[in-house]
Amino acid sequence: MKVQNKGFTLIELLVVIAIIALLSSVVLATLAVSRAKGRDAKRRSDLEQMRIALELYYDATGGYPSSSDGNCDAIDDRSFLPGGCLEVLVTGGYLPRLPEDPLATSTDPLYRYDDYCALPAPAARNNQRYRFIADTELPAGGLANNLWGENQVVIASCADPK
């Protein structure tokens, strides 16, 4: 009489483990994209919140925050940090606090703001124009909207923020 062993063979166990590993990698990849989409949505929302606060500030003061209010340069941007020109939005009561990029550090806010626009002409720095820039993790259609790059979101008061 032949004795039958109950249980799984090594091959069967390895196949099951491989299938589970494949399925979990697909789920993790999808989760990573979903988290990036969520952070990009927060960036768009933050910039829109800033736009509304800026328009309220403009209505009250006749201008947007500029270099006279603090550091306000998009190249070496400190406008979102203490001493930056956007602090007037908090001290003036237009915002409870300045928004932060989800991946920002204490020295690099990742959001940029300045009071410069190339168009409408003449290109100038003044308190009558502004632009916000946020880098996104996924393509944001920036090139299609005549902006700097595919992975950027820009809100500007001028026609061409280049």
Stockholm file with secondary structure:
# STOCKHOLM 1.0

chainA/1-162         MKVQNKGFTLIELLVVIAIIALLSSVVLATLAVSRAKGRDAKRRSDLEQMRIALELYYDATGGYPSSSDGNCDAIDDRSFLPGGCLEVLVTGGYLPRLPEDPLATSTDPLYRYDDYCALPAPAARNNQRYRFIADTELPAGGLANNLWGENQVVIASCADPK
#=GR chainA/1-162 SS CCCCCCSCCHHHHHHHHHHHHHHHHHHHHHHHHHHHHHHHHHHHHHHHHHHHHHHHHHHHHSSCCCGGGSBCCSTTCCTTSTTBTTHHHHHTTSCSSCCCCTTCCSSCCCEEEESEESBSSSCEECTTCCEEEEECSSCCCTGGGTSSCTTEEEEESSSBCC
#=GC SS_cons         CCCCCCSCCHHHHHHHHHHHHHHHHHHHHHHHHHHHHHHHHHHHHHHHHHHHHHHHHHHHHSSCCCGGGSBCCSTTCCTTSTTBTTHHHHHTTSCSSCCCCTTCCSSCCCEEEESEESBSSSCEECTTCCEEEEECSSCCCTGGGTSSCTTEEEEESSSBCC
//
